[in-house]
Amino acid sequence: MFSRMSITKSTENCSDSIKKLQDALCSSDTVVIGAGAGLSVSAGFTYSGKRFIENFSDFISAYNITDMYSGGFYAFKDLEEYWAWWSRQIYLNRYTDAPKPVYNMLFELIADKDYFVITTNVDHQFQCAGFDKKRLFYTQGDYGLFQCSAPCRKETFDNEGIILQMVKRQKNMRVPSELLPVCPYCGRPMITNLRSDSTFVEDEGWNLAAERYESFLRTRKEQHVLFLELGVGYNTPGIIKYPFWHMTEANPKAVYACINYGEASCPKEIAERSIVINADIGEVVSALLDEADCSDKL
């Protein structure tokens, strides 16, 4: 069993680690990508600083909210105010293009590989960049979906149209009451399909994606697998990080790679088959693309 006490950090030169990762990509039969918030931060989806201030100055002034993440937990006065906040947050992080092309570069890097992606991100950026929908598992939900707050059934609903209306028509930190989303079955308020408690809806699409991911891992468990972890921290390590460590240990042909600015590490038990890079993900992916020709290494 791995523990935080067994963690080791890389002391290698970054360029040496990138070269090792390029070699691992070239020699792998399969790439399993595990993506966390750090990947979207590298792509420019920051939840604080200038981007936050430019889009939420009124909420900052009224409630002294410091960032989008903490604002998502604020107890707003009513649903009209709640959805003024949330429609902006969803619009910015789901229905606008990422400021930097990190996801597009990542897709270019692995498009010809046998790959699958598991992610805790909810911003839809993998599909926007061209990744195959049937090779994606969004474990924590999607900003682009509503669900019943009860919930009265395991069903989700696309929200693009109403979110765009909320953003367009809101005034004084409030949306018109007629835009408040309600469940078409029971009439209760709708909420965004994000995992925060036991009410999270795992709908048919979620379950199909989970089955495809399990099948992908099972049918390739003896291959040369690269487990490529991007920007995953310790908020929910049981979803991506710990399983990647265990699957790497169980498969002697597997390699574990972790790219995470400030939090790059691996357990000592798999250190000899691990590549740990403490750097910006976008910069590393760009460097890998510069050396992407594997033809002379096969």
C-alpha positions in Angstrom: 0.0 0.0 0.0 1.4 3.4 -1.0 1.6 6.2 1.5 2.4 9.9 1.4 5.6 9.0 3.4 7.0 7.0 0.4 6.8 9.9 -2.0 9.9 10.9 -3.9 10.5 13.9 -6.1 12.6 14.1 -9.2 16.0 15.7 -9.0 16.7 15.2 -12.7 17.2 18.0 -15.2 13.9 18.9 -16.8 15.2 18.4 -20.3 16.4 14.9 -19.4 13.0 14.0 -18.0 11.3 15.3 -21.1 13.6 13.1 -23.3 12.7 10.1 -21.1 9.0 10.9 -21.5 9.4 11.2 -25.3 11.0 7.8 -25.4 8.2 6.3 -23.2 5.6 7.8 -25.6 7.3 6.3 -28.6 7.7 2.8 -27.1 4.2 2.6 -25.5 1.4 0.6 -27.0 -1.2 2.5 -25.0 -1.5 5.9 -23.3 -3.8 6.4 -20.4 -4.2 10.1 -19.6 -5.3 11.2 -16.1 -6.1 14.9 -16.1 -6.7 17.2 -13.1 -7.2 20.9 -12.6 -3.6 21.7 -13.3 -4.0 20.9 -17.0 -6.8 23.5 -17.4 -4.8 26.0 -15.4 -2.0 25.5 -17.8 -4.5 26.2 -20.6 -5.4 29.5 -19.1 -8.6 28.5 -17.2 -7.5 30.3 -14.0 -10.1 30.8 -11.2 -8.4 33.8 -9.6 -6.3 36.8 -10.5 -7.0 39.0 -13.6 -9.5 36.7 -15.3 -11.6 36.5 -12.2 -11.5 40.2 -11.4 -12.4 41.2 -14.9 -15.5 39.0 -14.9 -16.7 39.2 -11.3 -15.9 42.7 -10.1 -19.5 43.3 -8.9 -19.5 40.1 -6.8 -16.1 40.9 -5.4 -17.2 44.4 -4.4 -20.5 43.1 -2.8 -19.3 40.0 -1.0 -15.4 40.1 -1.0 -15.3 36.8 -2.9 -11.7 36.0 -3.6 -11.9 33.4 -6.5 -14.3 31.4 -8.6 -13.8 28.2 -6.7 -14.7 29.6 -3.3 -17.5 31.7 -4.9 -19.2 28.5 -6.0 -19.9 27.7 -2.3 -21.1 31.1 -1.4 -24.6 31.3 0.1 -26.2 33.8 -2.3 -29.5 35.5 -1.3 -31.7 33.8 -3.7 -31.7 31.7 -6.9 -31.7 34.8 -9.2 -28.4 35.9 -7.7 -27.1 32.3 -7.5 -27.6 31.8 -11.2 -26.1 35.2 -12.1 -22.9 33.9 -10.5 -23.1 30.4 -11.8 -24.1 31.3 -15.4 -20.9 33.4 -15.6 -18.7 30.7 -14.2 -20.1 28.1 -16.5 -19.9 30.4 -19.5 -16.3 31.3 -18.9 -15.2 27.8 -18.3 -17.3 25.8 -20.6 -18.6 27.9 -23.5 -15.5 30.0 -24.2 -12.2 28.8 -25.8 -9.3 28.1 -23.6 -6.8 31.1 -23.7 -3.9 28.7 -24.5 -3.9 25.7 -26.9 -2.6 23.2 -24.4 -5.4 20.7 -25.0 -5.0 21.0 -28.8 -1.3 20.4 -28.5 -1.9 17.4 -26.2 -4.3 15.9 -28.8 -1.8 16.4 -31.5 0.8 14.6 -29.4 -1.3 11.4 -28.8 -3.8 11.4 -31.6 -2.2 8.4 -33.4 -1.9 6.4 -30.2 -4.3 4.0 -28.6 -5.4 6.3 -25.8 -8.1 6.8 -23.1 -8.6 9.9 -20.9 -10.0 9.9 -17.3 -10.4 13.4 -15.9 -11.8 15.2 -12.9 -12.1 18.4 -15.0 -15.6 19.6 -15.9 -14.9 22.1 -18.6 -15.3 19.9 -21.7 -12.0 20.9 -23.1 -10.9 17.5 -24.3 -13.9 17.3 -26.7 -13.3 20.9 -27.8 -9.8 19.9 -28.8 -10.9 16.9 -30.8 -10.5 14.0 -28.5 -12.8 11.0 -29.2 -15.9 11.3 -27.0 -15.9 7.5 -26.6 -12.4 7.6 -25.1 -13.2 10.1 -22.4 -14.5 9.6 -18.9 -15.5 12.8 -17.0 -15.8 11.4 -13.5 -16.9 14.6 -11.7 -19.6 15.9 -14.1 -19.9 18.6 -16.7 -20.5 22.3 -16.5 -22.6 21.9 -19.6 -25.3 19.8 -17.9 -28.1 20.4 -15.4 -29.7 17.8 -13.1 -32.6 17.8 -10.7 -31.5 19.0 -7.3 -33.4 16.2 -5.5 -32.6 14.3 -7.8 -35.8 12.7 -8.8 -34.2 10.6 -11.5 -30.8 9.7 -13.1 -31.0 12.1 -16.0 -29.1 15.2 -17.1 -30.0 18.1 -19.4 -27.9 20.3 -21.8 -27.8 23.8 -20.5 -26.0 25.9 -23.2 -29.1 27.8 -24.4 -30.3 28.9 -21.0 -26.8 29.7 -19.7 -26.2 32.0 -22.7 -29.6 33.7 -21.9 -28.7 34.1 -18.3 -25.3 35.7 -19.1 -26.9 38.1 -21.7 -30.0 39.2 -19.6 -28.7 39.4 -16.1 -28.6 42.8 -14.4 -27.4 43.9 -11.0 -26.1 40.4 -10.2 -29.5 38.8 -10.9 -31.1 36.8 -13.7 -34.7 37.2 -14.7 -36.9 34.8 -12.6 -38.4 33.2 -15.7 -34.9 31.8 -16.6 -34.5 29.9 -13.4 -34.1 26.2 -14.4 -36.5 23.7 -12.9 -36.8 19.9 -13.3 -39.3 19.1 -16.1 -40.5 16.1 -14.1 -40.9 17.3 -10.5 -40.6 21.1 -10.7 -37.7 21.3 -8.2 -34.8 23.7 -8.9 -32.1 22.4 -11.2 -28.4 22.5 -10.3 -25.2 22.0 -12.3 -24.1 18.3 -12.7 -21.0 18.6 -10.5 -20.0 16.0 -7.9 -20.2 17.7 -4.5 -22.3 15.3 -2.5 -24.5 12.3 -2.7 -27.1 14.0 -5.0 -24.6 13.9 -8.0 -26.3 12.2 -10.9 -24.4 9.5 -12.7 -26.6 9.3 -15.8 -26.5 6.8 -18.7 -23.7 8.6 -20.4 -21.6 8.6 -17.3 -22.1 4.9 -16.7 -21.3 4.1 -20.3 -18.0 6.0 -20.1 -17.1 4.3 -16.9 -17.7 0.9 -18.5 -15.6 1.9 -21.6 -12.8 3.0 -19.3 -12.8 -0.2 -17.3 -12.9 -2.3 -20.5 -10.0 -0.3 -21.9 -7.8 -0.9 -18.8 -8.8 -4.6 -18.6 -8.0 -5.4 -22.2 -4.6 -3.6 -22.1 -3.3 -4.5 -18.7 -0.4 -6.5 -20.0 0.7 -4.1 -22.7 3.4 -1.4 -22.6 1.2 1.3 -21.0 2.1 4.9 -20.3 0.1 6.3 -17.4 0.4 10.0 -18.1 -0.8 12.1 -15.2 -1.3 15.8 -15.9 -2.0 18.4 -13.2 -3.6 16.0 -10.6 -3.3 17.1 -7.0 -4.3 15.5 -3.7 -7.9 16.7 -3.4 -9.3 13.5 -4.9 -6.2 11.2 -5.3 -8.3 8.0 -5.3 -9.8 8.7 -8.7 -6.6 9.0 -10.8 -3.3 9.3 -8.9 -3.5 6.2 -6.6 -5.0 3.9 -9.3 -2.2 5.0 -11.7 0.4 4.1 -9.1 -1.1 0.7 -8.4 -1.6 -0.2 -12.1 2.0 0.8 -12.8 3.3 -1.4 -9.9 1.1 -4.3 -11.1 2.3 -4.1 -14.7 6.1 -4.4 -15.1 5.8 -3.1 -18.7 4.1 0.1 -17.5 5.6 3.6 -17.0 4.1 6.3 -14.8 4.7 9.9 -15.8 3.6 12.9 -13.7 3.7 16.5 -14.9 2.5 18.9 -12.3 4.0 22.3 -11.5 4.8 22.3 -7.8 3.3 18.9 -7.0 5.2 16.4 -9.2 6.2 13.2 -7.3 5.9 9.4 -7.3 6.1 6.6 -4.8 9.5 5.0 -4.2 8.0 1.6 -5.1 7.7 2.6 -8.8 10.4 5.3 -9.0 12.5 3.3 -11.4 9.6 3.3 -13.9 8.5 6.8 -13.2 9.1 10.1 -14.9 8.4 13.1 -12.7 8.5 16.6 -14.2 7.9 19.7 -12.1 7.1 22.2 -14.8 4.2 23.8 -16.7 2.2 21.2 -18.6 1.9 23.3 -21.7 5.6 24.0 -21.9 6.4 20.2 -21.6 3.8 19.2 -24.2 5.2 21.8 -26.6 8.7 20.4 -26.0 7.4 16.9 -26.7 5.8 18.0 -29.9 9.1 19.4 -31.1 10.6 15.9 -30.8 7.5 14.0 -31.7 8.9 11.9 -34.6 9.1 8.4 -33.3 10.0 6.7 -36.6 13.6 6.4 -35.9 13.0 4.9 -32.4 10.7 2.1 -33.3 
